[in-house]
Amino acid sequence: MTLLDDLISGASGEASVASLLRQVKILASRTRAAFLAAWIEHELNGYPADVELPPYRGPHQAHVLGHFMGGFGRELQNVQIPSSGWDKKLEAASLFEIELRESAAELGSMAAQDNVTLAWSANIVQNYNQFVQSGLVQRIVTGDMVLVEAKIPVSRHLLVGVLDAVRNRILDLALELEKVVPDAGQGDTSDAEQNLAAMVITNHFHGPANVAIGSSGVKQTIKPPARGDLEDLVRYLQDVGVKPDLITNLRTAAEEDQEDPGTGQGRWVRVRRWFADVAQDAGTEAIGGAVAAAAVGFLGG
């Protein structure tokens, strides 16, 4: 089995997300896909405060429940603190949001618990009481009661959703690579194929790779070719600036593949090799990304 086979089997089965991430780390290393490597590092070890979170990790809207105490032992628990009662100049929106920066393993442990809560820091609780006194925050309890604790319940559904999002991203990426570079991440795969895989990974993470081209001061966006449509592929590559001699080589490769079509991953063997070689020569330039997008469209659809 290939590395991609293992990833597809594990991501569609019962393998832990942390285990899958370690396998993807091998893929990132062998393809030298920097963006993938950074994503894996953060998912395995957590996201620092200065790193932007992927959307599935937040921010998510949160309900803040306050514990208030007053004279003579009076107390109120689980009182919802509304964000609407804060003066806008306080910029307190983040206090009513959940950002899940923990590692995938930590999230897995949290998801296994019956009740998970986050809490405001002691400084924020103190500031809240001061803001109430100064009128910057609307009072929601009687005058002599103060906030002593504020908790944010985190639903198990939210935690499981984050882990599922990581699992699905890994599965989608492996399935896409399987169609274009079936041996991506293998130890004996050529540098050209690993390079093409890295470009496919970049396109995958940055969304559909529509390419903007310009002529006579007018820009237009062209979509990658349809699956298996050679003429559509040729038109696309011509539009993005692939040289005519390379197009000729592509036609030759496609004709030879059509004479000996093969099945499954053995189909379009020579065309796959053409994509890898051209992507290798293009390096990290925009043309390389366009070639990778063409490969995804033509080979994967």
C-alpha positions as CSV (number, residue, x, y, z in Angstrom):
1,M,0.0,0.0,0.0
2,T,1.1,3.6,-0.7
3,L,1.1,6.4,1.8
4,L,-2.0,7.8,0.1
5,D,-3.7,4.4,0.4
6,D,-3.0,4.5,4.2
7,L,-4.3,8.0,4.5
8,I,-7.5,7.3,2.6
9,S,-8.1,4.1,4.6
10,G,-7.4,5.8,7.9
11,A,-9.3,9.0,7.3
12,S,-12.4,7.1,6.1
13,G,-12.1,4.6,9.0
14,E,-11.3,4.7,12.7
15,A,-7.7,6.0,12.8
16,S,-7.2,8.9,15.3
17,V,-6.8,12.3,13.9
18,A,-3.4,12.7,15.6
19,S,-2.2,9.5,13.9
20,L,-3.4,10.7,10.5
21,L,-1.6,14.0,11.0
22,R,1.7,12.3,11.7
23,Q,1.3,10.4,8.4
24,V,0.6,13.6,6.6
25,K,3.7,15.0,8.1
26,I,5.7,12.4,6.1
27,L,3.8,13.5,3.0
28,A,4.7,17.2,3.7
29,S,8.3,16.4,4.3
30,R,8.8,14.3,1.1
31,T,6.9,16.7,-1.2
32,R,8.5,19.7,0.5
33,A,5.1,21.3,0.7
34,A,5.8,24.2,3.2
35,F,2.1,25.2,3.6
36,L,1.1,21.6,4.4
37,A,4.0,21.3,6.9
38,A,3.0,24.4,8.7
39,W,-0.7,23.3,9.0
40,I,0.4,19.9,10.3
41,E,2.7,21.5,12.8
42,H,-0.1,23.6,14.2
43,E,-2.6,20.8,14.3
44,L,-0.2,18.5,16.1
45,N,1.2,21.1,18.6
46,G,-1.5,23.8,18.8
47,Y,-1.9,27.2,17.2
48,P,0.1,30.1,18.9
49,A,-1.9,33.2,19.7
50,D,-0.3,35.2,16.8
51,V,-1.2,32.6,14.2
52,E,-4.5,32.9,12.3
53,L,-6.9,30.0,12.9
54,P,-8.5,28.0,10.1
55,P,-12.3,28.8,10.1
56,Y,-13.3,25.4,11.5
57,R,-11.3,26.3,14.7
58,G,-13.1,29.6,15.3
59,P,-13.9,32.1,16.4
60,H,-17.2,30.5,17.3
61,Q,-20.0,32.4,19.1
62,A,-20.0,31.6,22.9
63,H,-22.4,31.9,25.8
64,V,-20.8,33.4,28.9
65,L,-22.4,32.3,32.2
66,G,-21.6,34.3,35.3
67,H,-21.4,33.4,38.9
68,F,-22.4,36.4,41.1
69,M,-22.1,36.9,44.8
70,G,-23.4,39.5,47.2
71,G,-23.9,40.3,50.9
72,F,-25.2,37.8,53.4
73,G,-24.1,34.9,51.3
74,R,-26.4,35.6,48.4
75,E,-25.3,34.2,45.0
76,L,-26.6,33.7,41.5
77,Q,-25.1,31.1,39.2
78,N,-25.3,30.5,35.4
79,V,-26.5,34.0,34.7
80,Q,-25.9,34.7,31.0
81,I,-23.8,37.8,30.4
82,P,-24.9,39.5,27.2
83,S,-22.4,41.0,24.8
84,S,-24.9,43.7,23.9
85,G,-24.5,45.3,27.3
86,W,-20.9,46.4,26.7
87,D,-19.9,49.8,25.5
88,K,-18.6,49.5,21.9
89,K,-15.4,51.3,22.7
90,L,-14.4,48.4,25.0
91,E,-14.0,46.1,21.9
92,A,-15.0,43.1,24.0
93,A,-16.3,40.9,21.2
94,S,-13.5,38.3,21.7
95,L,-14.7,37.7,25.2
96,F,-17.8,36.1,23.7
97,E,-16.0,33.9,21.2
98,I,-14.4,30.5,21.4
99,E,-11.0,30.0,19.6
100,L,-9.8,26.4,19.8
101,R,-6.0,26.6,19.6
102,E,-5.3,23.3,21.3
103,S,-3.6,20.4,19.6
104,A,-5.7,17.8,17.9
105,A,-4.8,15.3,20.7
106,E,-5.9,17.8,23.3
107,L,-9.2,18.4,21.5
108,G,-9.7,14.6,21.3
109,S,-9.3,14.4,25.1
110,M,-11.7,17.3,25.6
111,A,-14.3,15.7,23.3
112,A,-14.2,12.6,25.5
113,Q,-15.3,14.5,28.6
114,D,-18.9,15.1,29.6
115,N,-18.5,18.8,30.3
116,V,-15.9,21.2,29.0
117,T,-15.7,24.8,30.0
118,L,-13.4,27.7,29.4
119,A,-13.2,30.7,31.7
120,W,-12.5,34.4,31.8
121,S,-9.2,35.2,33.5
122,A,-9.2,36.8,37.0
123,N,-8.2,40.1,35.4
124,I,-11.1,40.1,33.0
125,V,-13.5,39.4,35.8
126,Q,-12.1,42.3,37.8
127,N,-12.4,44.6,34.8
128,Y,-16.0,43.5,34.3
129,N,-16.9,44.6,37.8
130,Q,-15.1,47.9,37.3
131,F,-16.8,48.5,34.0
132,V,-20.2,47.9,35.6
133,Q,-19.4,50.5,38.3
134,S,-18.4,53.0,35.7
135,G,-21.4,52.4,33.5
136,L,-19.4,50.9,30.6
137,V,-21.2,47.6,31.0
138,Q,-24.9,47.3,31.7
139,R,-25.7,45.9,35.1
140,I,-27.6,42.6,35.0
141,V,-27.9,41.8,38.7
142,T,-28.8,43.8,41.8
143,G,-26.4,46.5,42.9
144,D,-24.3,44.9,45.6
145,M,-23.6,41.7,43.7
146,V,-20.3,41.2,41.9
147,L,-19.0,38.8,39.3
148,V,-16.7,36.2,40.8
149,E,-16.4,33.8,37.9
150,A,-17.4,33.6,34.2
151,K,-17.5,30.3,32.4
152,I,-18.0,29.4,28.7
153,P,-19.4,26.0,28.1
154,V,-17.9,24.2,25.1
155,S,-20.2,21.7,23.4
156,R,-18.9,18.2,22.5
157,H,-20.5,18.7,19.1
158,L,-18.2,21.7,18.5
159,L,-15.0,19.8,19.5
160,V,-16.0,16.7,17.4
161,G,-16.7,19.0,14.5
162,V,-13.2,20.4,14.6
163,L,-11.7,16.9,14.5
164,D,-14.0,15.9,11.7
165,A,-13.0,19.0,9.7
166,V,-9.3,17.9,10.0
167,R,-10.1,14.3,9.1
168,N,-12.1,15.4,6.1
169,R,-9.4,17.8,4.9
170,I,-6.9,15.0,5.0
171,L,-9.2,12.6,3.2
172,D,-10.0,15.2,0.5
173,L,-6.4,16.0,-0.1
174,A,-5.4,12.3,-0.3
175,L,-8.1,11.5,-2.8
176,E,-7.1,14.5,-5.0
177,L,-3.5,13.6,-4.9
178,E,-4.3,10.0,-5.7
179,K,-5.9,11.0,-9.0
180,V,-2.9,13.2,-10.0
181,V,0.2,11.8,-8.3
182,P,-0.7,8.4,-6.9
183,D,2.8,7.9,-5.5
184,A,3.1,11.2,-3.8
185,G,5.0,11.0,-0.5
186,Q,6.6,7.6,-1.3
187,G,10.3,7.4,-0.6
188,D,11.2,6.4,-4.1
189,T,9.0,8.9,-6.0
190,S,10.9,11.2,-8.4
191,D,11.6,14.8,-7.4
192,A,9.5,15.9,-10.4
193,E,6.4,14.0,-9.2
194,Q,6.9,15.2,-5.6
195,N,7.2,18.8,-6.9
196,L,3.9,18.4,-8.8
197,A,2.3,16.9,-5.6
198,A,3.4,20.0,-3.7
199,M,1.8,22.3,-6.2
200,V,-1.4,20.2,-6.1
201,I,-1.4,20.5,-2.3
202,T,-1.0,24.3,-2.6
203,N,-3.9,24.5,-5.0
204,H,-6.0,22.3,-2.7
205,F,-5.5,24.5,0.3
206,H,-6.0,27.8,-1.5
207,G,-9.2,26.8,-3.2
208,P,-10.2,26.4,-6.9
209,A,-7.4,27.4,-9.1
210,N,-9.0,29.7,-11.6
211,V,-6.2,31.6,-13.4
212,A,-6.4,35.2,-14.3
213,I,-4.9,36.1,-17.7
214,G,-4.7,39.4,-19.5
215,S,-4.6,40.7,-23.1
216,S,-4.9,44.2,-24.5
217,G,-5.5,45.5,-21.0
218,V,-8.4,43.2,-20.4
219,K,-8.2,40.5,-17.7
220,Q,-10.3,37.4,-17.7
221,T,-10.5,34.3,-15.5
222,I,-10.2,30.8,-17.0
223,K,-11.3,27.6,-15.4
224,P,-9.1,24.5,-15.3
225,P,-10.0,21.9,-18.0
226,A,-12.6,19.2,-17.7
227,R,-11.6,15.7,-16.8
228,G,-10.2,13.8,-19.8
229,D,-10.8,16.5,-22.3
230,L,-7.5,16.9,-24.2
231,E,-8.6,19.8,-26.4
232,D,-9.9,21.7,-23.3
233,L,-6.6,21.0,-21.6
234,V,-4.6,22.3,-24.6
235,R,-6.7,25.5,-24.8
236,Y,-6.2,26.1,-21.0
237,L,-2.4,25.6,-21.2
238,Q,-2.1,27.8,-24.2
239,D,-4.1,30.6,-22.4
240,V,-1.8,30.4,-19.4
241,G,1.3,30.7,-21.5
242,V,2.7,27.2,-21.8
243,K,5.2,27.1,-24.7
244,P,4.1,25.5,-28.0
245,D,6.8,22.9,-28.0
246,L,5.6,21.6,-24.7
247,I,2.0,21.5,-26.0
248,T,3.3,19.4,-28.9
249,N,5.0,17.0,-26.4
250,L,1.8,16.8,-24.4
251,R,-0.2,15.8,-27.5
252,T,2.3,13.1,-28.3
253,A,2.1,11.8,-24.7
254,A,-1.7,11.8,-24.9
255,E,-1.7,10.0,-28.2
256,E,0.6,7.3,-26.9
257,D,-1.6,6.9,-23.7
258,Q,-4.7,6.6,-25.9
259,E,-3.1,3.8,-27.8
260,D,-2.2,2.1,-24.5
261,P,-4.9,3.5,-22.2
262,G,-4.5,1.3,-19.1
263,T,-7.0,1.5,-16.2
264,G,-7.3,3.2,-12.9
265,Q,-4.1,4.9,-11.8
266,G,-2.3,3.4,-14.8
267,R,-4.3,5.6,-17.2
268,W,-2.6,8.7,-18.7
269,V,0.8,7.5,-17.5
270,R,2.7,9.6,-20.0
271,V,0.5,12.6,-19.5
272,R,1.1,12.4,-15.8
273,R,4.9,12.3,-16.4
274,W,4.5,15.3,-18.7
275,F,2.7,17.3,-16.0
276,A,5.4,16.4,-13.5
277,D,8.3,17.4,-15.8
278,V,6.7,20.7,-16.8
279,A,5.8,21.5,-13.2
280,Q,9.4,20.8,-12.2
281,D,10.7,23.1,-14.8
282,A,8.2,25.9,-13.9
283,G,9.3,25.8,-10.3
284,T,7.3,28.1,-8.0
285,E,6.3,30.5,-10.7
286,A,2.6,31.2,-11.5
287,I,2.8,28.9,-14.6
288,G,3.7,26.0,-12.2
289,G,0.5,26.6,-10.3
290,A,-1.5,26.7,-13.5
291,V,0.0,23.4,-14.6
292,A,-0.9,21.8,-11.3
293,A,-4.5,23.2,-11.6
294,A,-4.6,21.7,-15.1
295,A,-3.5,18.3,-13.8
296,V,-6.1,18.3,-11.1
297,G,-8.8,19.2,-13.6
298,F,-7.8,16.8,-16.4
299,L,-6.8,13.8,-14.4
300,G,-9.1,14.2,-11.4
301,G,-12.1,16.2,-12.5
